[in-house]
Amino acid sequence: MTTKQKQVKQFVAERAKYICETCGTYTGENGCIAHLISQSKVNRKLYGNEVIDSSLNQKWTCITNACNDFWNIGMNPAKCKELVDKIKAKS
């Protein structure tokens, strides 16, 4: 994980006040990042690191797969496009 990615993770955690954005459980620093568009090699090539690593593409969740998977929009091209456009407009 790069320094910038660590900073974004910290920002996302603090933005959520360390509370899972899916189930509402307080996680402390034991939570994790859920990417709305996953950080796969294919997605990094398709959308770019700017999109994948953006705080707008990340939610703070507890460590359960159910909470993390809840945010995945990868199979919805319209939602992906909307998010990518929002991230690029912010840049």
Backbone bond lengths (Angstrom), bond angles and torsions (degrees), N, CA, C in turn:
res aa  C-N    CA-C-N  psi(-1)  N-CA   C-N-CA  omega(-1)  CA-C   N-CA-C  phi
1 M - - - 1.454 - - 1.525 108.73 -
2 T 1.323 115.72 129.44 1.464 120.16 -179.50 1.524 110.68 -75.41
3 T 1.311 115.85 166.40 1.463 120.92 177.70 1.527 110.45 -60.08
4 K 1.331 116.63 -42.31 1.466 120.49 179.39 1.527 110.68 -62.99
5 Q 1.328 117.55 -42.30 1.465 120.81 178.44 1.523 111.06 -63.11
6 K 1.326 117.20 -38.36 1.472 121.34 176.93 1.526 110.44 -64.01
7 Q 1.322 116.12 -40.92 1.462 120.12 179.17 1.524 111.07 -65.00
8 V 1.314 116.98 -41.27 1.469 120.49 178.81 1.524 109.74 -65.85
9 K 1.330 117.45 -41.72 1.470 120.80 177.85 1.527 109.95 -58.74
10 Q 1.320 116.66 -45.33 1.471 120.88 179.01 1.527 110.26 -62.27
11 F 1.328 117.32 -42.22 1.456 121.83 178.63 1.532 110.56 -60.88
12 V 1.336 116.63 -46.02 1.469 121.48 -178.58 1.533 110.12 -63.75
13 A 1.330 116.92 -42.70 1.464 121.05 178.81 1.528 111.10 -62.09
14 E 1.319 115.97 -45.49 1.466 120.14 179.91 1.523 111.44 -68.07
15 R 1.335 116.79 -37.96 1.464 121.04 177.05 1.526 110.33 -58.17
16 A 1.328 116.00 -38.79 1.467 121.23 -179.01 1.530 112.02 -87.45
17 K 1.321 116.69 -0.91 1.462 122.41 -177.27 1.532 111.55 57.35
18 Y 1.336 115.26 32.75 1.465 123.88 178.75 1.531 112.58 60.85
19 I 1.313 115.97 28.42 1.465 122.01 178.34 1.527 107.87 -112.22
20 C 1.335 116.69 130.15 1.459 121.25 179.53 1.524 109.13 -55.95
21 E 1.329 115.89 126.16 1.459 120.86 -177.59 1.526 111.95 -77.58
22 T 1.321 117.65 -0.07 1.457 121.35 176.63 1.524 111.01 -102.60
23 C 1.336 116.72 -57.26 1.471 119.95 -172.88 1.517 114.19 -105.25
24 G 1.336 118.01 -10.37 1.459 120.92 177.35 1.516 115.16 85.51
25 T 1.326 117.94 7.52 1.460 121.74 179.31 1.519 110.26 -75.61
26 Y 1.339 116.17 134.53 1.461 119.73 173.90 1.522 107.68 -71.29
27 T 1.321 117.39 127.21 1.468 121.72 -175.48 1.512 113.59 -106.33
28 G 1.327 117.98 -17.60 1.450 119.28 -168.88 1.519 107.53 60.94
29 E 1.305 117.05 -148.23 1.461 120.40 179.67 1.524 112.14 -83.49
30 N 1.337 117.89 4.58 1.459 122.01 -178.44 1.525 113.29 -88.56
31 G 1.310 117.32 6.34 1.452 120.06 177.86 1.516 110.85 -78.00
32 C 1.316 115.21 -177.92 1.459 119.54 179.39 1.525 110.19 -143.03
33 I 1.296 114.38 169.17 1.458 121.65 -179.67 1.520 109.85 -92.03
34 A 1.315 116.43 131.35 1.462 122.75 170.94 1.517 106.85 -106.30
35 H 1.319 116.29 123.58 1.461 120.67 177.04 1.525 108.81 -91.16
36 L 1.317 117.33 128.45 1.457 120.74 176.75 1.522 109.43 -64.58
37 I 1.322 117.06 -46.03 1.462 123.17 169.50 1.525 104.54 -105.00
38 S 1.324 117.14 116.29 1.463 120.70 -172.23 1.527 112.05 -58.94
39 Q 1.320 114.10 157.65 1.459 120.21 -176.33 1.531 112.14 -92.77
40 S 1.312 117.06 39.08 1.464 121.48 177.95 1.536 110.50 -70.41
41 K 1.320 116.37 162.51 1.471 121.01 177.44 1.527 110.56 -60.30
42 V 1.316 115.96 -39.92 1.469 120.49 179.79 1.532 110.24 -61.88
43 N 1.322 117.34 -46.77 1.464 120.60 -179.69 1.519 112.21 -67.74
44 R 1.323 117.10 -36.68 1.474 119.45 176.77 1.522 110.13 -62.62
45 K 1.335 116.69 -39.16 1.465 120.30 178.37 1.524 110.83 -70.18
46 L 1.330 116.96 -41.03 1.460 122.43 -177.21 1.530 112.51 -71.26
47 Y 1.334 117.40 -47.03 1.465 121.66 -173.57 1.523 114.29 -103.42
48 G 1.336 117.00 -24.68 1.458 121.46 -177.99 1.519 112.73 94.26
49 N 1.314 115.62 155.49 1.462 121.45 179.96 1.519 112.09 -62.34
50 E 1.325 116.56 -33.50 1.469 121.15 -179.52 1.528 110.67 -56.15
51 V 1.316 116.87 -42.01 1.469 121.58 -179.38 1.521 110.69 -75.75
52 I 1.325 116.52 -49.97 1.469 120.68 -175.24 1.525 111.58 -62.69
53 D 1.328 117.49 -38.94 1.464 121.45 -177.08 1.528 113.83 -89.19
54 S 1.318 117.67 -0.09 1.460 120.98 -179.83 1.526 111.30 -66.99
55 S 1.316 116.64 142.49 1.472 120.40 176.53 1.531 111.23 -63.29
56 L 1.326 117.23 -23.67 1.468 120.07 177.57 1.529 111.58 -70.78
57 N 1.316 117.15 -18.74 1.463 122.68 178.84 1.534 111.30 -95.53
58 Q 1.317 117.20 9.99 1.458 120.45 -174.39 1.521 112.20 -131.39
59 K 1.327 114.02 141.78 1.472 122.51 174.70 1.518 107.47 -126.64
60 W 1.309 116.61 153.34 1.461 122.62 177.91 1.522 107.60 -94.89
61 T 1.341 115.98 127.10 1.466 119.64 -179.47 1.522 110.69 -135.37
62 C 1.332 114.52 165.75 1.460 119.44 170.87 1.530 107.17 -72.60
63 I 1.298 117.42 -179.56 1.460 119.85 -171.97 1.531 114.05 -83.66
64 T 1.305 118.34 2.41 1.466 118.79 -179.82 1.522 111.22 -75.17
65 N 1.320 115.72 143.49 1.462 120.08 177.82 1.516 111.36 -63.81
66 A 1.326 117.59 -34.76 1.473 120.40 -178.73 1.526 110.93 -61.13
67 C 1.312 117.36 -44.76 1.462 120.48 -179.83 1.523 110.97 -68.48
68 N 1.324 116.80 -40.99 1.461 120.63 179.33 1.526 110.47 -66.08
69 D 1.319 117.26 -47.28 1.472 121.77 -177.30 1.525 113.20 -66.09
70 F 1.312 116.99 -23.69 1.465 121.75 -179.10 1.520 111.73 -54.53
71 W 1.324 117.20 -34.63 1.463 121.81 -173.25 1.523 114.38 -87.43
72 N 1.326 118.60 -6.58 1.462 122.28 -175.67 1.532 111.22 -67.14
73 I 1.332 116.16 117.94 1.469 120.86 178.20 1.528 111.57 -111.28
74 G 1.325 116.40 11.66 1.457 121.98 -173.95 1.518 115.24 -58.00
75 M 1.306 117.84 -25.54 1.461 120.63 -179.24 1.527 112.25 -94.05
76 N 1.317 117.00 8.87 1.463 121.90 179.83 1.538 108.73 -121.22
77 P 1.336 116.55 90.69 1.474 120.00 -175.78 1.534 114.08 -56.05
78 A 1.308 117.73 -35.24 1.471 120.01 -179.47 1.527 110.83 -65.79
79 K 1.340 117.34 -43.23 1.470 120.76 178.63 1.531 110.62 -67.65
80 C 1.331 116.35 -38.10 1.471 119.67 177.44 1.521 110.38 -61.39
81 K 1.315 117.04 -47.60 1.463 121.47 -179.64 1.523 110.80 -60.65
82 E 1.329 116.50 -43.48 1.466 121.06 179.18 1.524 110.84 -59.87
83 L 1.332 117.21 -44.91 1.456 120.83 179.52 1.526 111.61 -67.15
84 V 1.321 117.05 -44.33 1.464 121.08 179.49 1.529 109.58 -60.10
85 D 1.310 117.56 -44.90 1.478 120.88 178.70 1.528 110.78 -60.98
86 K 1.322 117.07 -40.92 1.473 121.63 179.77 1.530 110.46 -64.03
87 I 1.322 116.51 -43.48 1.460 120.87 -179.65 1.524 110.67 -65.98
88 K 1.303 116.66 -44.26 1.471 120.55 -179.06 1.524 111.51 -67.72
89 A 1.327 117.63 -33.60 1.466 120.99 177.85 1.536 110.69 -68.62
90 K 1.305 116.92 -31.22 1.464 122.02 -179.85 1.520 111.37 -72.57
91 S 1.318 117.29 -28.66 1.475 121.70 -175.77 1.503 112.56 -69.57
